[in-house]
Amino acid sequence: MIITIVCDVLGKENNGTTVATTNLINYLKAKGHTVRILCADQDKIGKKNIFVVPNMNFGKILNNYVKKVGVALAKPQKDIIAKALDGTDHVHIMLPLSLGVATIKIANQMGISSTAGFHMQAENLTSYIKLNRFKFVNKLVYKIIYKKLYKNVDAIHYPTQFIRDIFEKTIKTKTNGYVISNGVNKAVKKKQVQKPNNLKNKIVILSTGRYAREKRQDLLIKAINISKFKDKIQLILAGVGIKEKKYKKLAKNLKVQSIFKYFNRQQIIDVINYSDIYVHPAETELEGIACLEAITCGKLTIVSDSKNAATSGFAVDEKCIFKNGSYKDLARVLDYWIEHKEQRKIYAQKYLNSAVAYNQDECMQKMEDMLVEVHNLKK
């Protein structure tokens, strides 16, 4: 098949959606499909089977803000979209943004089968305008993206049952949905990695993800600051994002200077493996690939009990859960696991055992099956 993947936001692999997109593209190519990419990444102009639309121009101030977020938003251009779809058997849209919305209109006119992935919670958008706490605003976002995109595709890919339930409850409609995890790449695995010399005497606490309001890295920084072991804790916040300056300022109070850094794929696998504890403090998380990667490496993983985060269901025991929004409770859980080193090893094995369900090859096979099935039903 010729499959066109529509990525409003592609760029570097510094977020879950981009990682999921890249994994899907690579898998489909390996299975013999011709994969076309429709995106707004200007550095990909001229590359084979990649169709690039212009970037949205919001004016200097907003352009700088968007750049800080670490994305390139697309300005749909009909002739480029039409070229990408010419001869295409199936189109798969990653996000309910402008490029995806414009593409589905043209795809439907051309009679091309379509699917769309559900990779954006309402709070991922509303947090940037500080409205993520307002339920009616989040509900409105879901209703808008349903009307603009998801209502118009042949099927929807949900990475978790968690987000499917939220979406269908909000729009009050049963959708033609497939629940398939994005999975964890087989390159991510438990292995022996020595801590760097400067960290050998430290308790390494790792958290991976965009520096964003809903990811709540601030809670982790505050928790470490009141920990009984704050003199020994080395915090590593792996990622990029608009909150970097704020979080660095907040972390200045810590006894040990925190590490803020974007790591490439091989580097982050090593960092996960030499870390002692992984913490995912997000209050909003659609699936949480970063969290699943830590689990796959057999790390003792601490998550919040947020009702808006799928990661709350990954904990193997309530001892690994803290009260959402409470840095004091997170400090309590952290201190418990630092004190109970031998028990931590037992629980790390439990996490490793639970990772079997997220084998990426199996997940990607299900994704391929979905695309083929939806296409055949359309014929």
C-alpha positions as a printed Julia matrix, in Angstrom:
379×3 Matrix{Float64}:
   0.0    0.0    0.0
   0.91   3.64  -0.38
   0.23   5.25   2.99
   0.44   8.98   3.67
   1.19   9.95   7.27
   0.11  13.5    8.14
   2.2   15.11  10.88
   1.31  18.68  11.87
   4.13  18.41  14.38
   7.08  16.16  13.57
  10.52  17.61  14.31
  12.89  16.01  16.81
  12.0   12.95  18.86
  11.48  15.03  22.01
   7.81  14.21  22.57
   5.6   11.13  22.6
   3.73  11.95  19.39
   6.91  12.34  17.34
   8.35   9.13  18.76
   5.09   7.29  17.94
   5.03   8.77  14.43
   8.64   7.83  13.7
   8.14   4.29  14.98
   5.03   3.8   12.84
   6.73   5.16   9.71
   9.78   2.92  10.18
   7.66  -0.16  10.82
   5.43   0.34   7.79
   8.48   0.87   5.57
  10.06  -2.31   6.94
   6.89  -4.21   6.05
   7.18  -3.1    2.42
   4.68  -0.24   2.32
   5.49   3.01   0.56
   5.19   5.72   3.19
   4.72   9.35   2.31
   5.05  12.06   4.95
   3.1   15.32   4.89
   4.52  17.8    7.39
   5.77  21.35   7.98
   9.43  20.61   8.74
  11.31  22.91   6.41
  14.58  20.98   6.81
  12.93  18.02   5.04
  12.19  19.86   1.78
  13.45  17.86  -1.2
  13.65  14.5    0.58
  12.05  11.5   -1.11
   8.35  10.92  -0.34
   8.21  13.9    2.01
   5.82  16.73   1.19
   6.39  19.94   3.12
   3.86  22.74   3.61
   4.84  26.21   4.9
   4.89  27.09   8.58
   2.13  29.13  10.12
   3.11  32.78  10.63
   1.67  34.19  13.86
   3.83  37.32  13.97
   7.21  37.74  15.64
   6.12  37.4   19.28
   3.94  34.33  18.82
   6.42  32.78  16.39
   9.09  32.97  19.11
   6.68  31.39  21.61
   5.89  28.51  19.24
   9.61  28.01  18.66
  10.19  27.82  22.42
   7.55  25.1   22.64
   9.75  23.18  20.21
   7.33  22.64  17.34
   6.69  23.89  13.81
   3.0   24.44  13.13
   1.73  23.82   9.62
   0.04  26.2    7.21
  -2.06  23.93   4.94
  -1.49  24.39   1.22
  -4.0   22.55  -0.97
  -1.73  21.88  -3.94
   0.94  20.27  -1.74
  -1.66  18.2    0.11
  -3.14  17.06  -3.21
   0.31  15.97  -4.45
   0.89  13.98  -1.27
  -2.46  12.23  -1.68
  -2.23  11.57  -5.42
  -2.12   7.78  -5.79
  -2.33   7.23  -2.04
  -4.26   4.18  -0.81
  -4.72   5.29   2.77
  -4.1    8.4    4.87
  -3.32   8.37   8.59
  -3.47  11.66  10.5
  -1.51  12.04  13.73
  -3.04  15.19  15.26
  -6.33  17.15  15.04
  -4.6   20.37  13.95
  -4.8   22.51  10.82
  -2.89  20.25   8.41
  -4.81  17.15   9.42
  -8.15  18.95   9.19
  -7.34  20.29   5.72
  -6.07  16.91   4.54
  -9.15  14.93   5.56
 -11.4   17.21   3.51
  -9.35  16.53   0.38
  -8.93  12.82   1.17
 -12.69  12.39   1.49
 -13.26  14.2   -1.8
 -10.8   11.79  -3.43
 -12.42   8.73  -1.81
  -9.27   7.74   0.09
  -9.7    5.64   3.23
  -8.58   7.34   6.43
  -7.7    6.91  10.07
  -6.61   9.41  12.71
  -4.59   8.92  15.85
  -5.72  10.41  19.15
  -2.45  11.84  20.44
  -3.58  15.09  22.03
  -5.49  15.57  25.24
  -7.46  18.78  25.54
  -5.24  19.81  28.44
  -2.15  19.6   26.22
  -3.59  22.56  24.35
  -5.39  24.48  27.09
  -2.38  24.39  29.44
  -0.52  26.77  27.11
  -3.21  29.4   27.68
  -3.57  28.54  31.38
  -7.12  27.22  30.99
  -6.41  23.53  31.62
  -8.18  23.65  35.0
 -11.48  24.65  33.4
 -13.44  21.49  32.55
 -15.88  23.24  30.24
 -13.0   24.58  28.12
 -11.46  21.1   27.81
 -14.83  19.64  26.87
 -15.23  22.33  24.21
 -11.84  21.39  22.73
 -12.91  17.75  22.43
 -16.17  18.71  20.75
 -14.36  20.97  18.27
 -11.75  18.41  17.25
 -14.47  15.78  16.88
 -16.41  18.03  14.52
 -13.33  19.16  12.59
 -11.49  15.85  12.24
 -12.51  12.69  14.06
 -16.1   12.73  12.83
 -14.8   12.73   9.27
 -12.37   9.77   9.33
 -13.2    6.1    8.85
 -11.66   5.02  12.16
  -9.8    6.4   15.18
  -6.67   5.02  16.8
  -6.69   5.43  20.6
  -3.38   4.64  22.36
  -5.3    3.82  25.56
  -8.8    2.86  26.61
  -8.43   5.67  29.13
  -8.49   8.4   26.47
 -11.16   6.66  24.41
 -13.5    6.65  27.41
 -12.86  10.34  28.12
 -13.42  11.38  24.49
 -16.54   9.3   23.84
 -18.08  10.36  27.15
 -17.5   14.02  26.25
 -18.85  13.89  22.69
 -21.61  11.43  23.74
 -20.93   9.27  20.72
 -19.57   5.74  20.22
 -16.77   5.94  17.66
 -15.25   3.37  15.32
 -12.15   3.04  17.43
  -9.15   0.76  17.8
  -7.3    0.77  21.13
  -3.63   0.05  20.41
  -0.66   1.12  22.51
   2.1    2.97  20.67
   4.4    0.46  22.32
   8.02   0.64  23.36
  10.81   0.18  20.85
  12.83  -3.02  21.24
  15.99  -0.9   21.53
  14.67   0.23  24.91
  15.58  -2.51  27.36
  17.16  -3.27  30.69
  20.94  -3.41  30.57
  23.92  -2.77  32.78
  25.05   0.83  32.46
  27.53   2.35  34.86
  26.75   5.75  36.31
  29.08   8.52  35.14
  31.89   9.07  37.64
  30.43  12.36  38.87
  27.15  10.6   39.75
  28.46   7.41  41.36
  27.77   8.56  44.91
  24.41  10.12  44.06
  20.85   8.82  44.13
  19.79   9.52  40.54
  16.14  10.52  40.11
  15.04  10.77  36.48
  11.98  12.31  34.86
  11.52  12.52  31.09
   9.19  14.81  29.16
   8.51  18.3   27.84
   9.0   21.09  30.34
   5.31  22.0   30.31
   2.69  23.07  32.8
   0.75  19.78  32.72
   3.89  17.63  33.13
   4.43  19.08  36.65
   8.2   18.79  36.93
   7.89  21.59  39.48
   6.39  19.1   41.94
   9.43  16.86  41.65
  11.84  19.75  42.2
   9.93  20.87  45.3
   9.69  17.31  46.62
  13.44  16.78  46.39
  14.02  20.07  48.18
  12.24  18.73  51.3
  13.48  15.15  51.0
  15.48  13.65  53.86
  18.04  12.67  51.22
  18.25  15.96  49.34
  22.01  16.14  49.91
  22.46  12.92  47.92
  19.81  13.24  45.19
  20.86  14.04  41.64
  17.8   15.13  39.65
  17.85  14.67  35.87
  15.05  16.32  33.92
  15.38  15.02  30.38
  13.6   17.15  27.8
  12.99  20.63  26.42
  10.16  23.12  26.73
   8.86  26.56  27.59
   9.13  26.04  31.34
  12.89  25.45  31.28
  13.87  28.87  32.6
  11.27  28.72  35.39
  12.25  25.21  36.44
  15.97  26.01  36.44
  15.28  28.95  38.73
  13.19  26.74  41.01
  15.92  24.07  41.07
  18.58  26.55  42.22
  17.43  25.86  45.78
  18.41  22.18  45.56
  21.55  20.97  47.31
  22.79  19.19  44.17
  22.7   21.05  40.86
  20.04  19.52  38.61
  20.72  18.35  35.08
  18.42  19.82  32.42
  19.2   18.26  29.06
  17.75  16.85  25.86
  19.15  13.36  25.24
  19.03  11.49  21.94
  17.42   8.04  21.84
  20.54   6.02  22.71
  21.59   8.45  25.42
  18.22   8.42  27.19
  18.16   4.6   27.24
  21.5    4.67  29.04
  20.31   7.36  31.45
  17.19   5.37  32.3
  19.27   2.3   33.01
  21.76   3.97  35.34
  19.07   5.92  37.22
  17.87   4.68  40.58
  14.24   5.81  40.45
  12.0    7.14  37.68
   9.28   9.69  38.51
   6.44  10.69  36.17
   4.65  13.56  37.97
   2.35  14.57  35.08
  -1.25  15.4   35.87
  -2.24  15.04  32.21
  -0.95  12.1   30.18
  -2.67  10.36  27.28
  -0.38   7.32  27.34
   3.07   8.21  28.62
   5.64   6.51  26.39
   8.47   8.0   28.47
   7.01   6.31  31.53
   6.59   3.02  29.67
  10.22   3.18  28.57
  11.34   3.44  32.19
   9.14   0.48  33.1
  10.59  -1.52  30.19
  14.06  -0.89  31.6
  12.91  -2.26  34.95
  12.96   0.98  36.9
  11.05   1.55  40.11
   8.5    4.05  38.76
   6.53   6.61  40.76
   3.39   8.21  39.29
   0.62  10.56  40.41
  -2.96   9.43  41.02
  -4.3   12.02  38.56
  -7.62  11.08  36.96
  -6.41  12.8   33.78
  -3.31  10.63  33.38
  -3.2    7.12  31.94
   0.1    6.64  33.77
  -1.77   6.32  37.08
  -2.67   2.81  35.91
   0.95   1.76  35.37
   1.87   1.57  39.05
   2.29  -2.0   40.28
   1.41  -0.99  43.83
  -0.09   1.95  45.74
   3.31   2.46  47.35
   4.42   3.83  43.97
   1.67   6.46  43.76
   1.57   9.97  45.19
  -1.32  12.37  45.59
  -1.68  14.48  42.45
  -0.46  18.05  42.93
   1.16  17.36  46.31
   4.94  17.72  46.37
   4.9   16.82  50.08
   3.3   13.46  49.34
   5.72  12.9   46.48
   8.6   13.57  48.9
   7.1   10.97  51.25
   6.96   8.33  48.49
  10.47   9.18  47.28
  11.95   8.91  50.76
  10.24   5.56  51.32
  11.8    4.03  48.21
  15.22   5.53  48.83
  15.18   4.03  52.34
  13.96   0.6   51.16
  16.66  -0.26  48.64
  16.19  -4.05  48.75
  12.43  -3.79  48.36
  13.03  -1.41  45.46
  14.83  -4.2   43.59
  11.81  -6.5   44.01
   9.41  -3.87  42.74
  11.7   -2.99  39.84
  11.37  -6.62  38.72
   7.59  -6.36  38.98
   7.7   -3.35  36.67
   9.94  -5.22  34.25
   7.48  -8.12  34.15
   4.57  -5.76  33.42
   6.36  -4.33  30.36
   5.54  -7.36  28.19
   2.19  -5.8   27.21
   3.94  -2.9   25.47
   6.05  -4.83  22.96
   6.25  -2.4   20.05
   6.48  -4.95  17.25
   3.17  -6.45  18.36
   1.62  -2.98  18.73
   2.84  -1.89  15.3
   1.51  -5.1   13.74
  -1.9   -4.19  15.16
  -1.52  -0.69  13.7
  -0.76  -2.13  10.26
  -3.72  -4.49  10.55
  -5.96  -1.54  11.4
  -4.83   0.51   8.38
  -5.29  -2.43   6.0
  -8.66  -3.41   7.46
 -10.08   0.12   7.28
  -8.78   0.5    3.72
 -10.33  -2.79   2.59
 -13.69  -1.91   4.13
 -13.66   1.37   2.21
 -13.05  -0.28  -1.17
